[in-house]
Amino acid sequence: MNNIVKYDPFEEIRALQKQFFGDDTFPLSAKRSQIPTTDVYTEDDKQLTVEAHLPNFSHDNVDIQLDKGALIIRAERHEQEKDKSKRYVIRESSSSFYRRILLPDHADKSDIKAVMHEGVLKVTVPFKELPQPKRIAITSGSKKK
């Protein structure tokens, strides 16, 4: 028989975690907590789009501002639960989100739109049409002395 045990470099960490916390809830709670993602991209060089994935926020929890050429998105949610049958009287939790995105100079800051649908905030910032470069005609000249 072959008694080879596969080495797990994280086993000692899990053993210490069980010793301190009593079980494996620490990594599970970290996995369960969702860190909101933000996608920032341009579409056909006509607009900048910011998509913030805010799964547990409603549009009432979100605030969007324009400050010194930057788009600022804030979301904050507070929950409070009162249960006298348990050992605690009030249980509170809060979640927050903050992103500051510097807008390009040619962004049309007067026409920014925001829509929230199924936990995804989509902010569109159109670009102003940039002036086309001016062509300079070249003429042939003769040397005069």
C-alpha positions as CSV (number, residue, x, y, z in Angstrom):
1,M,0.0,0.0,0.0
2,N,1.0,3.5,-0.8
3,N,0.5,5.9,2.2
4,I,1.3,9.2,0.5
5,V,-0.6,12.1,1.9
6,K,-1.1,15.1,-0.4
7,Y,0.4,18.2,1.1
8,D,-2.1,21.1,1.6
9,P,-0.2,24.4,2.4
10,F,-3.4,25.9,3.9
11,E,-4.2,23.1,6.3
12,E,-2.2,24.7,9.1
13,I,-4.1,28.0,8.6
14,R,-7.4,26.2,8.7
15,A,-6.4,24.4,11.9
16,L,-5.5,27.6,13.6
17,Q,-8.7,29.2,12.4
18,K,-10.7,26.3,13.9
19,Q,-8.8,26.7,17.1
20,F,-9.5,30.5,17.3
21,F,-12.9,30.8,15.7
22,G,-14.4,27.4,16.5
23,D,-15.2,26.4,12.9
24,D,-14.6,27.3,9.2
25,T,-17.0,30.3,9.1
26,F,-14.3,32.9,8.5
27,P,-13.4,32.0,4.9
28,L,-17.1,31.3,4.1
29,S,-18.2,34.7,5.3
30,A,-15.5,36.3,3.2
31,K,-16.7,34.3,0.2
32,R,-20.3,35.3,0.8
33,S,-19.6,39.0,1.0
34,Q,-19.8,40.4,-2.4
35,I,-17.5,43.2,-3.3
36,P,-19.2,45.4,-5.8
37,T,-17.5,45.6,-9.2
38,T,-17.3,48.6,-11.4
39,D,-16.9,48.5,-15.2
40,V,-15.7,51.6,-17.0
41,Y,-15.6,51.6,-20.8
42,T,-16.2,53.7,-23.9
43,E,-18.7,52.9,-26.6
44,D,-17.6,53.8,-30.2
45,D,-15.7,56.8,-28.8
46,K,-19.1,58.5,-28.4
47,Q,-19.7,58.0,-24.7
48,L,-18.2,56.8,-21.4
49,T,-20.2,54.1,-19.6
50,V,-19.8,53.3,-15.9
51,E,-21.6,50.1,-14.7
52,A,-21.5,49.7,-10.9
53,H,-22.9,46.3,-9.7
54,L,-24.7,47.1,-6.5
55,P,-26.7,43.9,-5.8
56,N,-28.2,44.8,-2.4
57,F,-28.7,48.5,-2.9
58,S,-31.8,50.3,-4.2
59,H,-31.7,53.6,-6.2
60,D,-32.7,55.4,-3.0
61,N,-29.4,54.3,-1.4
62,V,-27.3,55.7,-4.3
63,D,-26.0,59.2,-4.8
64,I,-24.2,60.4,-7.9
65,Q,-22.4,63.8,-8.1
66,L,-20.1,65.7,-10.4
67,D,-17.2,67.4,-8.6
68,K,-14.2,69.0,-10.2
69,G,-14.4,67.0,-13.4
70,A,-14.9,63.7,-11.6
71,L,-18.0,61.5,-11.4
72,I,-18.6,60.4,-7.8
73,I,-20.8,57.4,-7.0
74,R,-21.7,56.7,-3.4
75,A,-24.0,54.0,-2.1
76,E,-24.8,53.4,1.6
77,R,-27.3,51.0,3.1
78,H,-28.2,50.6,6.8
79,E,-30.2,47.8,8.3
80,Q,-31.6,47.6,11.8
81,E,-33.3,44.6,13.3
82,K,-34.9,44.5,16.7
83,D,-35.6,41.2,18.3
84,K,-36.3,40.9,22.0
85,S,-36.4,37.1,21.9
86,K,-32.7,36.9,21.2
87,R,-29.9,38.1,23.4
88,Y,-29.3,41.3,21.5
89,V,-31.8,44.1,21.5
90,I,-30.7,45.8,18.2
91,R,-28.7,44.3,15.4
92,E,-27.3,46.7,12.9
93,S,-25.4,46.3,9.7
94,S,-24.3,48.7,7.0
95,S,-22.7,48.5,3.6
96,S,-21.1,51.2,1.6
97,F,-19.7,51.8,-1.9
98,Y,-17.6,54.7,-3.2
99,R,-16.0,55.3,-6.6
100,R,-14.5,58.4,-8.1
101,I,-13.9,58.4,-11.8
102,L,-12.1,61.3,-13.5
103,L,-13.9,62.3,-16.7
104,P,-12.1,63.2,-19.9
105,D,-12.0,66.9,-20.9
106,H,-14.3,66.2,-23.9
107,A,-17.1,64.7,-21.7
108,D,-20.4,66.5,-22.0
109,K,-21.0,67.0,-18.3
110,S,-24.4,68.6,-18.9
111,D,-26.0,65.4,-20.4
112,I,-25.0,62.6,-17.9
113,K,-27.7,60.0,-17.4
114,A,-28.1,57.3,-14.8
115,V,-30.4,54.2,-14.7
116,M,-30.6,51.5,-12.1
117,H,-32.0,48.1,-13.0
118,E,-31.8,44.8,-11.1
119,G,-28.9,46.0,-8.9
120,V,-26.8,47.4,-11.8
121,L,-26.3,51.2,-11.9
122,K,-25.5,52.3,-15.4
123,V,-24.2,55.9,-15.9
124,T,-23.6,57.2,-19.4
125,V,-21.5,60.3,-20.1
126,P,-21.7,61.4,-23.7
127,F,-18.6,62.9,-25.4
128,K,-18.7,66.3,-27.1
129,E,-17.8,66.1,-30.7
130,L,-14.3,67.2,-31.1
131,P,-13.4,69.7,-33.8
132,Q,-11.9,68.1,-36.8
133,P,-8.3,69.0,-37.5
134,K,-8.0,71.9,-40.0
135,R,-6.1,71.0,-43.1
136,I,-3.6,73.5,-44.3
137,A,-3.3,73.7,-48.1
138,I,0.3,73.6,-49.4
139,T,1.0,75.7,-52.5
140,S,4.0,75.5,-54.6
141,G,6.0,78.7,-54.5
142,S,8.8,80.1,-56.6
143,K,11.9,81.5,-55.2
144,K,12.2,85.2,-55.7
145,K,15.5,86.9,-55.4
